[in-house]
Amino acid sequence: MKKILFLFLISFKVNAIPFVETKWQIKEYYGEAWYADTTKIIGKFQEFNRGYSEGVFFNCDYGGQSYTYTKYKSLDEFLNNKEFLLFKKLINKIKIDGENIYVHRITCNGNNELERKVFYPFITYENINFAYYLFEGAIYKFENN
């Protein structure tokens, strides 16, 4: 009985981490898109499903996809990271939950060194169905469908 309870608690804790594996729709962007043609991005999808990803930003066809993340316990901690200066600059235009911010790094090894790629930073929150992706000079907002 103790083993069953332990396994249940572990599975609950794992499921409490904000999800990435779903189909996201890119809704809008903030900042400057630089070289990206936003008409080919907004309204499109990005999907993550175990070892498979497909979308406008990242693709991995069961080529060794892996996930890691860093958890920021407060908005200040997140905004004080120099990597996220654009978020700090645009804080009045975007909604960022103040607690438990997760910054994900998703990688794909591919079948050779030319197919290796990284999707970073992908920002999610606990119990919220939207996320952000920083690409070039813009922050793209994703929503879970």
Secondary structure as the mmCIF struct_conf table of DSSP 4:
data_model
#
loop_
_struct_conf.conf_type_id
_struct_conf.id
_struct_conf.beg_label_comp_id
_struct_conf.beg_label_asym_id
_struct_conf.beg_label_seq_id
_struct_conf.end_label_comp_id
_struct_conf.end_label_asym_id
_struct_conf.end_label_seq_id
HELX_RH_AL_P HELX_RH_AL_P1 LYS A 2 ALA A 16
BEND BEND1 ILE A 17 ILE A 17
HELX_LH_PP_P HELX_LH_PP_P1 PRO A 18 PHE A 19
BEND BEND2 THR A 22 THR A 22
STRN STRN1 LYS A 23 GLY A 31
TURN_TY1_P TURN_TY1_P1 TRP A 34 TYR A 35
HELX_RH_3T_P HELX_RH_3T_P1 THR A 38 LYS A 40
TURN_TY1_P TURN_TY1_P2 ILE A 41 GLY A 43
STRN STRN2 PHE A 45 ASN A 49
TURN_TY1_P TURN_TY1_P3 ARG A 50 GLY A 51
STRN STRN3 TYR A 52 GLY A 55
BEND BEND3 VAL A 56 PHE A 57
STRN STRN4 CYS A 60 ASP A 61
BEND BEND4 TYR A 62 GLY A 63
STRN STRN5 GLN A 65 TYR A 72
BEND BEND5 LYS A 73 SER A 74
HELX_RH_AL_P HELX_RH_AL_P2 LEU A 75 LEU A 79
TURN_TY1_P TURN_TY1_P4 ASN A 80 ASN A 80
BEND BEND6 ASN A 81 ASN A 81
HELX_RH_3T_P HELX_RH_3T_P2 LYS A 82 PHE A 84
HELX_RH_AL_P HELX_RH_AL_P3 LEU A 85 LYS A 89
TURN_TY1_P TURN_TY1_P5 LEU A 90 LYS A 93
BEND BEND7 ILE A 94 ILE A 94
BEND BEND8 GLY A 98 GLU A 99
STRN STRN6 ILE A 101 CYS A 108
BEND BEND9 ASN A 111 ASN A 112
HELX_RH_3T_P HELX_RH_3T_P3 GLU A 113 GLU A 115
STRN STRN7 LYS A 117 TYR A 125
TURN_TY1_P TURN_TY1_P6 GLU A 126 ASN A 127
BEND BEND10 ASN A 129 ASN A 129
STRN STRN8 PHE A 130 PHE A 135
TURN_TY1_P TURN_TY1_P7 GLU A 136 GLY A 137
STRN STRN9 ALA A 138 ASN A 144
#
